[in-house]
Structures are given as C-alpha cells and as structure tokens.
Amino acid sequence: MVFEELYAVILDRKLNPCEGSYTCSLFTKGLPFIAQKVGEESAEVIVAALAQEKERLVDEIADLAYHLLVLMAVKDITLEDVSNILQERRSGG
C-alpha cells in the first residue's frame, strides 16, 4: 500500500538524510515546524472541502497525509500504532 511505502521512504530519510530532499528539510527544521505544517495543511483541507472542487480537496488531503506521516516519524509513531487504535475503536474498545 502506498502509505507503507511512503512511510518507509520517510523513515529512510530520517535515518539517512540526503541533500535536496523536502522530507529531510522538514526533519532539519524540527518538530515545531512540522507541527505547524500539519496545521497549515489541515486548514487547507477545510478550505478545499468548503469551497473548491474535489480534485483540489484530494490534493490537499494527500498533502496532509504526507505531513502527518512525517510527524509520526519524528515522534516514533508507526502505522501499526495508529492502525491498532482504529481497530480498537472499530471493535468498540
């Protein structure tokens, strides 16, 4: 699945920084900047949902998902961690 592949690339960039990588630049700027980007992307999703076409909304959701994955990587949260919580909620736990 694309989320697993993208998350693996993000983790690789975290462990093996490479010049010119946007992901690496986010890691260099640190957690406060990454959290701010998540906030900005969240706002853009809201605006797109209310006022723009589906294609633009999908683009903004993809941007938000990417930045959430970067935040997860910084905080050492895995896709499995999130999946487990969602599964618990689905099961009524």
N, CA, C and O of each residue as an XYZ file, in Angstrom:
372
protein
N       0.832     -1.181      0.000
C       0.000      0.000      0.000
C       0.874      1.241      0.000
O       1.985      1.225      0.531
N       0.392      2.281     -0.575
C       1.199      3.484     -0.756
C       1.587      4.125      0.577
O       2.671      4.699      0.680
N       0.734      4.044      1.594
C       1.096      4.642      2.878
C       2.317      3.954      3.480
O       3.211      4.623      3.998
N       2.362      2.636      3.417
C       3.518      1.906      3.941
C       4.789      2.258      3.162
O       5.852      2.455      3.751
N       4.668      2.334      1.848
C       5.827      2.671      1.017
C       6.324      4.084      1.326
O       7.523      4.304      1.503
N       5.394      5.034      1.388
C       5.776      6.415      1.677
C       6.372      6.534      3.067
O       7.371      7.228      3.252
N       5.778      5.870      4.044
C       6.305      5.928      5.399
C       7.713      5.336      5.461
O       8.569      5.849      6.182
N       7.953      4.280      4.723
C       9.293      3.679      4.678
C      10.307      4.660      4.098
O      11.432      4.751      4.590
N       9.922      5.388      3.067
C      10.822      6.396      2.483
C      11.093      7.502      3.501
O      12.233      7.938      3.661
N      10.041      7.954      4.187
C      10.205      8.999      5.196
C      11.149      8.536      6.301
O      12.033      9.288      6.712
N      10.975      7.315      6.782
C      11.875      6.780      7.814
C      13.306      6.683      7.305
O      14.252      6.958      8.044
N      13.465      6.292      6.049
C      14.803      6.219      5.468
C      15.454      7.600      5.425
O      16.642      7.741      5.714
N      14.674      8.613      5.065
C      15.206      9.979      5.030
C      15.584     10.450      6.437
O      16.549     11.194      6.613
N      14.822     10.014      7.423
C      15.135     10.359      8.811
C      16.478      9.767      9.218
O      17.281     10.429      9.876
N      16.721      8.518      8.826
C      17.961      7.831      9.199
C      19.126      8.154      8.286
O      20.282      8.125      8.709
N      18.821      8.465      7.018
C      19.859      8.708      6.004
C      19.545      9.998      5.254
O      19.079      9.964      4.115
N      19.804     11.137      5.897
C      19.469     12.406      5.253
C      20.182     12.572      3.915
O      21.330     12.164      3.737
N      19.464     13.182      2.992
C      20.084     13.471      1.699
C      19.748     14.903      1.289
O      18.622     15.375      1.444
N      20.747     15.556      0.774
C      20.626     16.951      0.381
C      19.576     17.121     -0.713
O      19.488     16.316     -1.640
N      18.794     18.169     -0.589
C      17.800     18.469     -1.601
C      16.453     17.804     -1.376
O      15.513     18.055     -2.130
N      16.336     16.972     -0.368
C      15.082     16.271     -0.077
C      14.181     17.166      0.773
O      14.605     17.684      1.807
N      12.945     17.342      0.331
C      11.984     18.126      1.109
C      11.757     17.477      2.471
O      11.683     18.168      3.487
N      11.650     16.171      2.493
C      11.449     15.456      3.752
C      12.602     15.725      4.709
O      12.382     15.990      5.891
N      13.810     15.658      4.212
C      14.977     15.925      5.061
C      14.974     17.361      5.567
O      15.371     17.625      6.703
N      14.528     18.288      4.726
C      14.465     19.689      5.172
C      13.457     19.840      6.305
O      13.666     20.647      7.211
N      12.374     19.081      6.268
C      11.416     19.121      7.369
C      12.051     18.612      8.653
O      11.896     19.224      9.709
N      12.766     17.495      8.568
C      13.434     16.955      9.752
C      14.439     17.959     10.314
O      14.553     18.109     11.530
N      15.162     18.640      9.440
C      16.148     19.625      9.868
C      15.483     20.791     10.596
O      16.027     21.311     11.570
N      14.315     21.194     10.124
C      13.609     22.332     10.731
C      12.973     21.959     12.068
O      12.709     22.833     12.893
N      12.730     20.679     12.283
C      12.309     20.214     13.592
C      10.817     20.112     13.822
O       9.997     20.503     12.992
N      10.500     19.569     14.989
C       9.124     19.272     15.364
C       8.196     20.484     15.318
O       7.100     20.365     14.770
N       8.570     21.639     15.861
C       7.637     22.767     15.806
C       7.240     23.140     14.376
O       6.077     23.446     14.112
N       8.194     23.113     13.468
C       7.898     23.437     12.074
C       7.000     22.378     11.452
O       6.057     22.707     10.733
N       7.285     21.114     11.723
C       6.477     20.020     11.179
C       5.052     20.110     11.711
O       4.098     19.946     10.951
N       4.899     20.366     12.996
C       3.563     20.513     13.578
C       2.827     21.687     12.936
O       1.627     21.606     12.674
N       3.538     22.758     12.689
C       2.937     23.919     12.015
C       2.464     23.548     10.613
O       1.385     23.963     10.192
N       3.266     22.769      9.890
C       2.879     22.327      8.545
C       1.621     21.471      8.594
O       0.755     21.595      7.727
N       1.508     20.605      9.598
C       0.299     19.790      9.746
C      -0.903     20.707      9.951
O      -1.967     20.483      9.372
N      -0.734     21.728     10.766
C      -1.808     22.684     10.987
C      -2.189     23.423      9.713
O      -3.374     23.583      9.417
N      -1.201     23.872      8.965
C      -1.464     24.578      7.708
C      -2.197     23.676      6.722
O      -3.167     24.089      6.086
N      -1.724     22.451      6.605
C      -2.357     21.521      5.665
C      -3.779     21.177      6.102
O      -4.663     21.004      5.263
N      -3.999     21.080      7.409
C      -5.348     20.823      7.912
C      -6.291     21.962      7.514
O      -7.414     21.723      7.071
N      -5.825     23.189      7.677
C      -6.637     24.349      7.291
C      -6.924     24.341      5.794
O      -8.030     24.677      5.372
N      -5.940     23.963      4.997
C      -6.131     23.906      3.549
C      -7.157     22.838      3.162
O      -7.912     23.016      2.207
N      -7.179     21.735      3.902
C      -8.191     20.704      3.656
C      -9.583     21.267      3.954
O     -10.523     21.042      3.192
N      -9.707     21.982      5.037
C     -11.005     22.565      5.393
C     -11.473     23.534      4.318
O     -12.622     23.469      3.880
N     -10.599     24.424      3.894
C     -10.962     25.398      2.863
C     -11.358     24.688      1.575
O     -12.363     25.032      0.953
N     -10.577     23.711      1.184
C     -10.878     22.976     -0.052
C     -12.205     22.222      0.067
O     -12.966     22.141     -0.897
N     -12.472     21.683      1.229
C     -13.727     20.944      1.423
C     -14.927     21.865      1.282
O     -15.974     21.450      0.786
N     -14.785     23.090      1.708
C     -15.907     24.016      1.708
C     -16.059     24.812      0.415
O     -17.159     25.243      0.068
N     -14.942     25.003     -0.299
C     -15.031     25.976     -1.389
C     -14.413     25.553     -2.709
O     -14.443     26.325     -3.667
N     -13.861     24.365     -2.791
C     -13.152     24.022     -4.009
C     -13.627     22.682     -4.557
O     -14.412     21.962     -3.941
N     -13.116     22.391     -5.731
C     -13.502     21.154     -6.404
C     -12.857     19.936     -5.742
O     -11.872     20.047     -5.011
N     -13.439     18.783     -6.018
C     -12.968     17.527     -5.439
C     -11.483     17.301     -5.711
O     -10.758     16.859     -4.819
N     -11.023     17.593     -6.909
C      -9.614     17.358     -7.254
C      -8.679     18.133     -6.323
O      -7.661     17.609     -5.869
N      -9.037     19.379     -6.051
C      -8.214     20.198     -5.147
C      -8.258     19.633     -3.728
O      -7.235     19.598     -3.043
N      -9.423     19.196     -3.288
C      -9.561     18.606     -1.959
C      -8.700     17.350     -1.836
O      -8.034     17.152     -0.820
N      -8.712     16.515     -2.851
C      -7.900     15.294     -2.830
C      -6.420     15.651     -2.731
O      -5.677     15.009     -1.988
N      -5.984     16.669     -3.474
C      -4.588     17.127     -3.393
C      -4.231     17.565     -1.973
O      -3.172     17.220     -1.448
N      -5.130     18.325     -1.371
C      -4.867     18.826     -0.016
C      -4.862     17.693      1.010
O      -4.062     17.705      1.946
N      -5.748     16.720      0.835
C      -5.758     15.559      1.738
C      -4.444     14.791      1.612
O      -3.892     14.336      2.614
N      -3.946     14.645      0.395
C      -2.662     13.962      0.193
C      -1.527     14.720      0.884
O      -0.660     14.108      1.508
N      -1.532     16.062      0.772
C      -0.508     16.865      1.452
C      -0.586     16.667      2.968
O       0.437     16.507      3.633
N      -1.803     16.681      3.504
C      -1.977     16.487      4.944
C      -1.496     15.103      5.367
O      -0.803     14.965      6.375
N      -1.859     14.089      4.605
C      -1.441     12.721      4.939
C       0.083     12.605      4.968
O       0.648     11.989      5.872
N       0.742     13.199      3.976
C       2.213     13.174      3.931
C       2.794     13.828      5.184
O       3.656     13.253      5.849
N       2.318     15.028      5.499
C       2.876     15.738      6.648
C       2.559     15.028      7.962
O       3.353     15.090      8.901
N       1.420     14.362      8.042
C       1.127     13.543      9.223
C       2.114     12.388      9.344
O       2.556     12.063     10.446
N       2.461     11.771      8.228
C       3.444     10.681      8.259
C       4.809     11.179      8.723
O       5.507     10.486      9.464
N       5.187     12.379      8.287
C       6.460     12.962      8.745
C       6.395     13.206     10.251
O       7.344     12.898     10.972
N       5.291     13.753     10.721
C       5.122     13.978     12.158
C       5.204     12.656     12.924
O       5.857     12.570     13.964
N       4.545     11.646     12.407
C       4.603     10.332     13.039
C       6.038      9.826     13.127
O       6.450      9.285     14.153
N       6.792     10.001     12.056
C       8.183      9.539     12.037
C       9.016     10.271     13.091
O       9.836      9.657     13.774
N       8.807     11.569     13.219
C       9.549     12.347     14.205
C       9.232     11.871     15.620
O      10.116     11.812     16.476
N       7.981     11.535     15.857
C       7.545     11.132     17.188
C       7.618      9.614     17.400
O       7.133      9.101     18.409
N       8.220      8.905     16.452
C       8.370      7.442     16.534
C       7.034      6.733     16.709
O       6.907      5.803     17.505
N       6.043      7.188     15.952
C       4.728      6.552     15.905
C       4.658      5.774     14.602
O       4.937      6.318     13.533
N       4.292      4.521     14.687
C       4.235      3.688     13.491
C       2.822      3.653     12.915
O       1.851      4.019     13.578
N       2.734      3.210     11.684
C       1.422      2.997     11.080
C       0.649      1.953     11.869
O      -0.573      2.034     11.992
N       1.362      0.981     12.399
C       0.725     -0.057     13.207
C       0.118      0.533     14.479
O      -0.962      0.119     14.900
N       0.809      1.501     15.094
C       0.265      2.158     16.283
C      -1.102      2.774     15.983
O      -2.057      2.595     16.740
N      -1.179      3.489     14.886
C      -2.432      4.150     14.506
C      -3.467      3.107     14.112
O      -4.633      3.206     14.496
N      -3.048      2.124     13.357
C      -3.957      1.064     12.931
C      -4.560      0.344     14.139
O      -5.749      0.025     14.144
N      -3.749      0.093     15.150
C      -4.241     -0.591     16.358
C      -5.328      0.225     17.057
O      -6.334     -0.326     17.504
N      -5.123      1.527     17.148
C      -6.127      2.392     17.781
C      -7.422      2.368     16.982
O      -8.508      2.256     17.551
N      -7.304      2.474     15.663
C      -8.502      2.453     14.823
C      -9.229      1.118     14.933
O     -10.459      1.071     14.953
N      -8.461      0.040     15.004
C      -9.068     -1.285     15.146
C      -9.793     -1.409     16.479
O     -10.893     -1.958     16.544
N      -9.174     -0.895     17.548
C      -9.818     -0.927     18.862
C     -11.134     -0.151     18.828
O     -12.147     -0.599     19.365
N     -11.100      1.012     18.192
C     -12.319      1.820     18.114
C     -13.394      1.126     17.280
O     -14.581      1.193     17.601
N     -12.982      0.480     16.241
C     -13.928     -0.243     15.373
C     -14.582     -1.383     16.146
O     -15.758     -1.691     15.956
N     -13.795     -1.999     17.019
C     -14.289     -3.137     17.789
C     -15.064     -2.708     19.032
O     -15.552     -3.546     19.789
N     -15.171     -1.411     19.231
C     -15.884     -0.917     20.403
C     -15.044     -0.847     21.648
O     -15.560     -0.690     22.755
N     -13.709     -0.968     21.461
C     -12.822     -0.966     22.619
C     -12.454      0.370     23.014
O     -11.708      0.547     23.977
